[in-house]
Amino acid sequence: MAHASTALAYNAFMGRWSKVVAHYFLAWLSVPPHSRWLDVGCGTGALASAILQSASPSEVCGIDPSEEFIRYARALLPEDRCHLLVADAQAIPHEFSNFDATVSGLALNLVPEPMAGLAEMTRVTRPDGLVAAYVWDFADGMQMLRCLWDAATKLDPTAEELDQGNCFPVCHPEKLRVLFTEAGLGAVQIRPLEVPTIFRDFDDYWTPLLTGHGRAPGYVMSLSADQRSRLRESIEDALPKHSDGSIHLTARAWAVQGTKG
């Protein structure tokens, strides 16, 4: 089970970029105001919050399997317009139905059977409604993680097994296109969403990796102090720095949308 510290650690490490990419995603969808939304795998509430801020919804519902993430999101989002429930993406509660837009942000790759999750998202969407998702491009588009895993693999070849680029094959545009097409969705579109990931200095990059929560931080904290020190030095040498010490990278997500027939 996730703990409150897990939610805080996620927000420190990846959540700050999740909030930015959520707004890019919504601008691409152009869902009409006063629509009913369902956020599948809502996590700490980044996408649901962005919907409330910029999409003028009539209602936002969200589900996530983590009780602690739901509790964290409930504390941040207004109860009168956002209804959150602990539930599995592969078995969306039947009281959640007839949505104008059913979306998933950075979670489809975490569903054990993505096709089953997408089938459920489609089921609860009204005819002619929108089904859409986005996932990080772990293989090529996440510079902050790519630098870490490349450095880790050079020092420890077993780290390759944990690299999200190898573990999540669905995080690829053609895989997403096939998934949405086979789910029976029409007018399927794919596009990249690229956001700047700027760190004040190397400590701003490195410190969130020391929480131990998540795949990359978990790996970093599994190392001995000496191994961790060598990994830190290797990454610090590889990252490009501006004259003020800041580090300017980019993070790319692949977004996909389709219409229910």
C-alpha positions as CSV (number, residue, x, y, z in Angstrom):
1,M,0.0,0.0,0.0
2,A,1.2,3.5,-0.7
3,H,1.7,5.9,2.2
4,A,1.3,9.6,2.4
5,S,5.0,9.9,2.2
6,T,4.8,7.9,-1.1
7,A,2.5,10.6,-2.6
8,L,4.8,13.4,-1.4
9,A,7.8,11.6,-2.8
10,Y,6.1,11.1,-6.1
11,N,5.2,14.7,-6.3
12,A,8.8,15.7,-5.6
13,F,10.3,13.4,-8.1
14,M,7.8,13.2,-11.0
15,G,4.7,15.0,-9.9
16,R,5.9,18.5,-10.8
17,W,6.3,17.4,-14.4
18,S,3.0,15.5,-14.3
19,K,1.2,18.7,-13.5
20,V,2.6,20.4,-16.6
21,V,2.0,17.7,-19.1
22,A,-1.6,17.3,-17.9
23,H,-2.3,20.9,-19.2
24,Y,-0.6,20.2,-22.5
25,F,-2.8,17.1,-22.9
26,L,-6.0,18.9,-22.2
27,A,-5.2,21.7,-24.7
28,W,-4.8,19.0,-27.4
29,L,-8.1,17.3,-26.6
30,S,-10.3,20.4,-26.8
31,V,-13.3,18.8,-24.9
32,P,-16.3,21.1,-24.8
33,P,-17.1,22.9,-21.5
34,H,-19.7,21.3,-19.1
35,S,-18.6,17.8,-20.0
36,R,-18.5,14.8,-17.5
37,W,-14.9,13.4,-17.1
38,L,-13.5,10.2,-15.7
39,D,-9.8,10.1,-14.7
40,V,-8.6,6.5,-14.6
41,G,-5.5,6.0,-12.5
42,C,-5.9,9.5,-11.0
43,G,-3.0,9.0,-8.6
44,T,-2.3,12.2,-6.6
45,G,-4.8,14.2,-8.7
46,A,-2.6,16.0,-11.2
47,L,-4.8,15.4,-14.2
48,A,-8.1,15.8,-12.3
49,S,-6.9,19.1,-10.9
50,A,-5.9,20.3,-14.4
51,I,-9.4,19.4,-15.7
52,L,-11.0,21.4,-13.0
53,Q,-8.7,24.4,-13.7
54,S,-8.8,24.5,-17.4
55,A,-11.6,22.4,-18.9
56,S,-14.8,23.9,-17.2
57,P,-16.2,20.4,-16.5
58,S,-19.7,19.7,-15.1
59,E,-18.2,16.9,-13.0
60,V,-14.9,15.1,-12.6
61,C,-14.7,11.5,-11.3
62,G,-11.5,9.6,-10.6
63,I,-10.4,6.1,-9.7
64,D,-7.1,4.7,-8.4
65,P,-6.2,1.4,-6.8
66,S,-4.2,3.2,-4.0
67,E,-6.2,4.3,-1.0
68,E,-3.5,6.6,0.1
69,F,-3.3,8.3,-3.3
70,I,-7.0,8.8,-3.3
71,R,-6.9,10.2,0.3
72,Y,-4.1,12.6,-0.8
73,A,-6.1,13.7,-3.9
74,R,-9.3,14.2,-2.0
75,A,-7.6,16.6,0.4
76,L,-6.5,18.8,-2.5
77,L,-9.6,18.7,-4.8
78,P,-13.1,20.2,-4.2
79,E,-15.6,17.5,-3.1
80,D,-18.5,19.2,-4.7
81,R,-17.1,18.9,-8.3
82,C,-14.7,16.0,-8.0
83,H,-15.6,12.5,-6.8
84,L,-12.8,10.0,-6.2
85,L,-13.0,6.3,-5.5
86,V,-10.6,3.5,-4.8
87,A,-11.1,1.1,-7.7
88,D,-9.3,-1.0,-10.3
89,A,-8.9,0.3,-13.9
90,Q,-9.8,-3.2,-15.1
91,A,-13.1,-3.2,-13.2
92,I,-14.5,0.3,-13.1
93,P,-17.5,0.5,-10.8
94,H,-20.8,0.4,-12.7
95,E,-22.0,3.6,-11.0
96,F,-19.4,5.3,-13.0
97,S,-20.8,5.5,-16.6
98,N,-21.9,7.7,-19.5
99,F,-18.9,10.0,-19.4
100,D,-18.2,12.5,-22.2
101,A,-14.5,12.0,-21.8
102,T,-12.7,9.1,-20.1
103,V,-9.0,9.8,-19.8
104,S,-5.9,8.3,-18.2
105,G,-2.7,10.2,-17.3
106,L,0.6,8.4,-17.0
107,A,-1.1,5.2,-15.8
108,L,-2.1,3.0,-18.7
109,N,1.4,1.3,-18.7
110,L,0.8,0.4,-15.0
111,V,-2.4,-1.5,-15.7
112,P,-1.6,-5.2,-15.7
113,E,-3.6,-5.8,-18.9
114,P,-3.7,-2.4,-20.7
115,M,-6.3,-3.7,-23.2
116,A,-8.6,-4.7,-20.4
117,G,-8.2,-1.3,-18.8
118,L,-8.9,0.4,-22.2
119,A,-12.0,-1.8,-22.7
120,E,-13.4,-0.6,-19.4
121,M,-12.6,3.0,-20.2
122,T,-14.5,2.6,-23.5
123,R,-17.4,0.8,-21.7
124,V,-18.1,3.7,-19.4
125,T,-17.9,6.4,-22.1
126,R,-21.1,7.5,-23.9
127,P,-21.5,6.9,-27.6
128,D,-19.4,9.5,-29.6
129,G,-17.5,10.3,-26.4
130,L,-13.8,10.6,-26.2
131,V,-11.3,8.1,-24.8
132,A,-7.7,9.3,-24.3
133,A,-4.5,8.7,-22.5
134,Y,-0.9,9.7,-22.3
135,V,2.2,7.9,-21.0
136,W,5.8,8.9,-20.6
137,D,8.2,8.0,-23.4
138,F,10.5,6.0,-21.1
139,A,12.6,4.6,-24.0
140,D,13.8,7.8,-25.6
141,G,11.9,10.9,-24.3
142,M,12.6,11.1,-20.6
143,Q,16.0,12.7,-20.3
144,M,16.1,12.8,-16.5
145,L,15.5,9.0,-16.4
146,R,17.5,8.1,-19.5
147,C,20.6,9.7,-18.0
148,L,20.1,7.8,-14.7
149,W,19.5,4.4,-16.3
150,D,22.3,4.7,-18.8
151,A,24.8,5.6,-16.0
152,A,23.4,2.9,-13.8
153,T,23.7,0.2,-16.4
154,K,27.3,1.1,-17.1
155,L,28.1,0.5,-13.5
156,D,25.7,-2.3,-12.9
157,P,24.4,-4.3,-15.9
158,T,21.5,-5.7,-13.9
159,A,20.0,-2.2,-13.7
160,E,18.8,-2.7,-17.2
161,E,16.1,-5.0,-16.0
162,L,14.5,-2.1,-14.1
163,D,14.8,0.5,-16.9
164,Q,11.2,1.6,-17.6
165,G,12.2,1.8,-21.3
166,N,12.5,-1.9,-21.3
167,C,9.6,-2.7,-18.9
168,F,6.8,-0.7,-20.5
169,P,6.6,-1.5,-24.2
170,V,3.1,0.1,-24.4
171,C,4.8,3.5,-24.1
172,H,5.4,3.8,-27.8
173,P,3.2,5.6,-30.4
174,E,2.6,2.6,-32.6
175,K,1.8,0.4,-29.7
176,L,-0.7,2.9,-28.5
177,R,-2.3,3.2,-32.0
178,V,-2.7,-0.5,-32.2
179,L,-4.2,-0.7,-28.7
180,F,-6.8,2.0,-29.3
181,T,-7.7,0.7,-32.8
182,E,-8.1,-2.9,-31.5
183,A,-10.4,-1.5,-28.8
184,G,-12.7,-0.4,-31.5
185,L,-12.2,3.3,-31.1
186,G,-12.4,5.5,-34.2
187,A,-10.5,8.5,-35.5
188,V,-7.4,7.5,-33.5
189,Q,-4.8,10.2,-33.2
190,I,-1.3,10.2,-31.6
191,R,1.0,13.1,-30.8
192,P,4.0,13.8,-28.6
193,L,3.8,16.2,-25.6
194,E,7.2,17.6,-24.7
195,V,7.6,19.6,-21.5
196,P,10.7,21.3,-20.1
197,T,12.1,19.7,-16.9
198,I,14.4,22.4,-15.3
199,F,16.3,21.7,-12.1
200,R,17.8,24.5,-10.0
201,D,21.0,22.5,-9.6
202,F,22.2,19.0,-9.3
203,D,20.8,18.6,-5.8
204,D,17.4,19.5,-7.1
205,Y,17.7,16.5,-9.5
206,W,19.4,14.1,-7.1
207,T,17.6,14.6,-3.8
208,P,14.2,13.2,-4.9
209,L,16.0,10.0,-5.9
210,L,16.8,9.4,-2.2
211,T,13.2,8.9,-1.1
212,G,13.3,5.2,-2.1
213,H,9.7,5.5,-3.4
214,G,9.3,4.5,-7.1
215,R,11.3,2.4,-9.5
216,A,14.3,4.7,-10.0
217,P,14.5,6.0,-6.4
218,G,14.0,2.4,-5.1
219,Y,17.0,1.3,-7.2
220,V,19.2,4.2,-6.1
221,M,18.5,3.4,-2.4
222,S,19.1,-0.3,-2.9
223,L,22.7,0.5,-3.6
224,S,25.5,0.6,-1.0
225,A,26.8,4.0,0.0
226,D,29.8,3.6,-2.2
227,Q,27.8,2.4,-5.3
228,R,25.4,5.3,-4.8
229,S,28.3,7.8,-4.6
230,R,29.7,6.4,-7.9
231,L,26.3,6.6,-9.6
232,R,25.9,10.2,-8.4
233,E,29.3,11.2,-9.8
234,S,28.6,9.5,-13.1
235,I,25.2,11.2,-13.5
236,E,26.5,14.6,-12.4
237,D,29.3,14.4,-15.0
238,A,26.9,13.5,-17.7
239,L,24.2,16.1,-17.1
240,P,24.5,19.4,-19.1
241,K,24.7,22.4,-16.8
242,H,24.1,26.1,-17.4
243,S,26.5,28.7,-16.1
244,D,24.2,29.2,-13.0
245,G,24.3,25.5,-12.3
246,S,20.8,24.8,-13.5
247,I,20.0,21.7,-15.5
248,H,17.6,22.1,-18.5
249,L,16.2,18.8,-19.8
250,T,13.0,17.7,-21.5
251,A,10.4,15.0,-20.9
252,R,8.2,13.6,-23.6
253,A,4.9,11.8,-23.3
254,W,2.9,10.1,-26.0
255,A,-0.7,11.0,-26.1
256,V,-3.5,9.1,-27.9
257,Q,-7.2,9.7,-28.4
258,G,-10.1,8.0,-30.1
259,T,-13.8,8.2,-30.3
260,K,-16.3,5.6,-29.1
261,G,-18.6,4.4,-31.9
